Amino acid sequence: MEAAVPGFGRLREIYHRAVRDQRPAGAVSAQARYRAACRKAMVQGEPLEKASWPQVLAAALDREALRLVADTGGYDVHTGGAAAWIDVLFHTPPLAEYVTLSCGMQSLPRALHSAFEGAGGRTRWGHRLCRIALTERAEGPYELTFALEDRMGRDTGHRKRIQADTVVLALPQGPLRRIEAGPEVFSRFWREDLEAVEPVRAVKLFLAYDEPWWRACGVETGRSTTDLPLRQLWYAPGGASRLLLAAYPSGPSTAFWDRFDTGPSYQVPGGMGAFRAGPAAPAGAVDYAHELLCRMHRVRAHPPVAACWQDWGRPPYSAAWHMWRAGQAREEVAARMRAPAPGGSLHVVSDCWTVDPGSIPGTLGCAEQVLQEYFALPRPPWTS
Ligand SMILES: Cc1cc2nc3c(=O)[nH]c(=O)nc-3n(C[C@H](O)[C@H](O)[C@H](O)COP(=O)(O)OP(=O)(O)OC[C@H]3O[C@@H](n4cnc5c(N)ncnc54)[C@H](O)[C@@H]3O)c2cc1C
């Protein structure tokens, strides 16, 4: 960071101390100095804004250090813009503690959803938006066409049309790309702005064992990284937990696992087979991951008793998360995405075009901005 933006570490320290001590003026001043340093920063003769993250790494590290970063980071080195990523790192406290909700992350959308229904909102499951058009009718300026899906998410062939005065699309890049838009719904920037972020693929393989064999290797809980195709794994905390997030590749590393796509699902005679409600895992992927786990921990363990596979889909139409591409006017693009139909009441609330793409704080921050800018909602007390 220091090589890319001289003074980064000190300014970050000052900024977070001011935030912690609730001195907004100090935080604003440190942020302004950091921004000024970013504007002056050059990477291999190019302004930082135009540089990709791999370019910044290559400018600061030699070949072996680059390899070390790639092999041990767990996440593949992303190819997105450096300036946006450095911003995320600047705003992450130096001694950040990573926490999760005690009832699991799913409790957040559940709580938001109950509050929405409690306030009179209605949810219609199995409706996939496929078209938006302008209408002259009195009911509203937009006509939305939904494809009705069955419980397995399959298109039933039925379509439903409704009119709406105001539309908020809470969708990421892939689904937005697929929506057919009538003439003049979106501004002329729409297609280009959609592509300002780069989709990143990720998959997860969960395995359950009849015993937590990793304890014998001295591992209780937390995360390991590896240059094997597993890339990173998490050992579930808690007394008798026998659960592993056994493989978590992202970016190009995911492609390795595609070879197992077409095979049968993992079956354990007499075992649990699959986690309740979890997607089945390809047998080839489970067998190979188990082999790699044993090699990595130098153990001989019994095969897993259950497996579950989660794939967030393949770019360009589906992805796990997104990164800003290099050279984007991020604030302008993000503002246009929040209101992509100038003069109309149509908004995008997403985790893509935000200050911290692919994160829950980014998503909620974007939603708050839309609510305050366009629906005159007051600033909630929990925003900093
Ligand atoms: C593997 C992984 C790890 C992550 N780790 C973290 C983390 O540690 N911390 C963190 O803060 N964030 C993390 N994130 C990011 C976080 O999960 C997302 O930012 C957040 O879920 C985005 O919420 P969203 O509502 O904007 O989009 P989504 O959760 O993607 O919701 C979009 C919804 O729209 C529905 N939909 C799609 N198309 C249509 C259509 N045409 N019509 C109607 N509905 C449609 C989808 O079914 C989905 O329910 C992670 C994401 C992944 C994939």
The ligand as a Gaussian input file, in Angstrom:
#p B3LYP/6-31G(d) Opt

LIG

0 1
 C      -19.356000     -16.800000      -1.313000
 C      -19.743000     -15.426000      -0.831000
 C      -19.181000     -14.926000       0.320000
 C      -19.544000     -13.668000       0.776000
 N      -18.995000     -13.225000       1.949000
 C      -19.378000     -12.029000       2.444000
 C      -18.867000     -11.561000       3.702000
 O      -18.095000     -12.248000       4.360000
 N      -19.257000     -10.338000       4.141000
 C      -20.132000      -9.543000       3.438000
 O      -20.471000      -8.453000       3.887000
 N      -20.645000      -9.971000       2.242000
 C      -20.293000     -11.178000       1.733000
 N      -20.797000     -11.610000       0.527000
 C      -21.648000     -10.699000      -0.260000
 C      -23.108000     -10.636000       0.175000
 O      -23.612000     -11.947000       0.315000
 C      -23.890000      -9.886000      -0.903000
 O      -23.314000      -8.606000      -1.052000
 C      -25.356000      -9.697000      -0.575000
 O      -25.984000     -10.945000      -0.386000
 C      -26.053000      -8.977000      -1.734000
 O      -27.410000      -8.855000      -1.437000
 P      -28.437000      -8.408000      -2.545000
 O      -29.787000      -8.460000      -1.922000
 O      -28.001000      -7.137000      -3.187000
 O      -28.304000      -9.486000      -3.713000
 P      -28.616000     -11.034000      -3.701000
 O      -28.400000     -11.610000      -2.352000
 O      -27.860000     -11.569000      -4.884000
 O      -30.191000     -11.102000      -3.994000
 C      -30.741000     -10.912000      -5.249000
 C      -32.058000     -11.677000      -5.280000
 O      -32.709000     -11.412000      -6.523000
 C      -33.301000     -12.632000      -7.007000
 N      -33.410000     -12.480000      -8.472000
 C      -32.452000     -12.660000      -9.415000
 N      -32.949000     -12.377000     -10.638000
 C      -34.240000     -12.007000     -10.462000
 C      -35.279000     -11.569000     -11.355000
 N      -35.077000     -11.461000     -12.675000
 N      -36.503000     -11.271000     -10.827000
 C      -36.722000     -11.360000      -9.479000
 N      -35.780000     -11.741000      -8.580000
 C      -34.558000     -12.063000      -9.080000
 C      -32.314000     -13.699000      -6.592000
 O      -32.980000     -14.937000      -6.558000
 C      -31.890000     -13.211000      -5.196000
 O      -32.761000     -13.692000      -4.211000
 C      -20.469000     -12.877000       0.046000
 C      -21.045000     -13.376000      -1.130000
 C      -20.693000     -14.649000      -1.558000
 C      -21.330000     -15.181000      -2.811000

